[in-house]
Amino acid sequence: MAEYDFDLFVIGAGSGGVRAARVAAMSGARVAVAEEYRVGGTCVIRGCVPKKFMVYASEVKAQLKTAKGYGWTIGEASFDWKSFLHDKDVEIARLSGIYVTNLQKAGAHLLHGRAEIVDAHTVEVLPKAGSKDAGRYTARKILIATGGRPWRPDFPGAELGITSDEAFHLPELPKRVMVVGGGYIAVEFASIFNGLGVQTTLCYRGANILRGFDDDVRAHLADELEKRGIKVVLGCSHEKLEKTETGLLSTFNNDLTFETDAVMFATGRDPYVAGLGLEKVGVKLNDRGAIMVDDYSRTTADNIWAVGDVTDRINLTPVAIREGAAFAQTEFHDNPTTFDHDMVASAVFSQPPVGAVGMSEAQARQAFGKVDIYRAVFRPMKSTFYGGQDRCLMKLVVKPDDQRVVGVHVVGPDSPEIIQMAAIAVKMGVTKPQWDSTCAVHPTLAEELVTMREKYMPSEMGTV
């Protein structure tokens, strides 16, 4: 008789947990996965995937304007929010089903319900309506992959606002919306609402949006958002939120007031550790409330690991997948593997979108002292034809002593697609001479990246 019910018990069926479970099960291990909501996690159910569908929908309005500039005559267009939500939910259900099928094909056992750790080798799955999976299960190893949850600010009336979770299921599209926050979720949803014809205000307590990104990127994107009709209000935070006869009234600490039909908080996400029972088994958290792990995703408890957003390393779906795979390779395939978190590319699906990999200029100066900067701001060819005023930004950060490219930053059409390819070269340690030796593909937006030869001098700095 087996010592434990399972060799591996995974708590959370998001991207990281599912990948770890599948890879582990392929070794012949007995694997269970418990999920309290829906299989697919944040990315598939209430994150990257449905958000990208919303981005696609919101881009059509601008595309219609572009079409007119290229000679097309298009009749009156309208957007049906409820129809879009229905079709979006159908596709999300399909994708969630694929995750379930893949788990089953790999031989993993799926349990529907919230899991809590009872002791070092025991997990209890709590009762869930429609599920018969409640009970206690033992496991040789436990993997926590519970992700994160939106954080709500605490001030009078904050409960009247929504988070990104609810934004995916709004019964009606508001006519006026305020998005609170300055991170990638905030600017993405501000762009989505604006593109769908909603009067949009973006409010952030900091000096500029996208903290952690290159300062040129931050300034350029803020300017481009305003060009597209988004009101960007910086340096203020909510004092209170009140319901009125005509909407929601936001009062800020600088006495500014705004009335909108909806207020969406995109003010960060917290690791989802509440009620897991971590204190019972000695799993320690860091000062951000995230599970502390080493390079192999081991927690401070001998037989418990954690991957993905719950560890607050790099909160991106592909990173969680690679962490989950590395864990399974190490523990179930006798192939010690770690994931290198250095030079991971990221994208912001704002309008215009952002792509970045490596260091910002400020980070590079702090690390190396002197750096070489190559920078270009220009109107894309597609816009110049019909007199569009949107502008692109491209920037390279180069370490002078060895001419290694340590940062690439792009704001403009197809930036996420461009940065994926740039990330390969940067990860491999490409130098500026090697970069320059690449022949441009003409006419493209991306060719500007390999044709920048003149260093950008501080004296030339101005508005972007």
BELMO-V984693 format. One record per backbone hydrogen bond with DSSP energy under -0.5 kcal/mol. CO is the residue of the C=O (numbers start at 1). NH is the residue of the N-H. If there is no record, write none. Layout:
co:nh
CO:NH
CO:NH
This chain:
co:nh
6:140
7:141
8:10
8:32
9:143
10:12
10:34
11:145
13:40
14:18
15:19
16:20
17:21
18:22
19:23
20:24
21:25
22:26
24:27
24:29
25:28
29:31
30:7
30:8
31:109
32:10
33:111
34:12
35:113
38:41
40:44
41:45
41:46
42:46
43:47
43:49
43:50
47:51
48:52
49:53
50:54
51:55
52:56
53:57
54:58
55:59
56:59
56:60
57:60
59:63
60:64
61:65
62:66
63:67
64:68
65:69
66:70
67:70
67:72
68:71
72:74
79:81
80:84
81:85
82:86
83:87
84:88
85:89
86:90
87:91
88:92
89:93
90:94
91:95
92:96
93:97
94:98
95:99
96:100
97:101
98:102
99:103
100:104
101:105
102:106
103:107
103:108
104:107
108:110
109:33
111:35
111:113
114:126
116:124
119:122
121:139
122:118
122:119
123:125
123:137
124:116
124:126
125:135
128:131
135:125
137:123
138:6
141:9
142:305
143:11
143:145
144:307
145:14
147:272
149:270
151:267
153:155
155:158
156:241
157:160
158:161
162:265
163:167
164:168
165:168
166:169
167:170
172:174
175:199
176:261
176:262
177:201
178:180
178:264
179:181
179:203
180:266
182:210
183:187
184:188
185:189
186:190
187:191
188:192
189:193
190:194
191:195
192:196
193:198
194:197
198:200
199:177
200:231
201:179
201:203
202:233
203:181
204:235
204:236
206:235
210:213
214:218
215:219
216:220
217:221
218:222
219:223
220:224
221:225
222:226
223:227
224:228
225:230
226:229
230:232
231:202
231:233
232:234
233:204
237:253
239:156
240:251
242:249
247:244
248:250
248:260
249:242
250:258
251:239
251:240
252:255
256:252
258:250
258:260
260:248
262:178
263:162
263:265
264:180
264:266
265:164
266:183
268:151
270:149
271:273
273:276
276:117
277:280
277:281
278:281
278:282
278:283
282:284
284:292
286:289
290:286
294:297
295:339
297:306
298:294
301:304
303:142
304:299
305:144
307:310
308:311
309:312
310:291
314:316
316:320
317:321
318:322
319:323
320:324
321:325
322:326
323:327
324:328
325:329
326:330
327:331
328:332
328:333
329:333
329:335
338:340
339:341
341:344
343:345
346:356
347:349
348:350
348:354
353:412
354:348
355:410
356:346
357:408
360:364
361:365
362:366
363:367
364:368
365:369
368:370
370:400
372:398
373:456
374:396
376:394
378:392
380:383
380:384
381:385
383:386
383:387
383:388
384:387
392:378
393:411
394:376
395:409
396:374
396:398
397:406
397:407
398:372
398:400
399:403
399:404
403:432
404:399
404:406
406:359
407:397
408:357
409:395
410:355
411:393
412:415
414:418
415:419
416:420
417:421
418:422
419:423
420:424
421:424
421:425
422:426
423:427
424:428
425:430
426:429
430:405
431:435
432:436
433:437
435:438
440:442
445:448
446:449
446:450
447:450
448:451
448:452
451:453
455:457
457:460
458:461
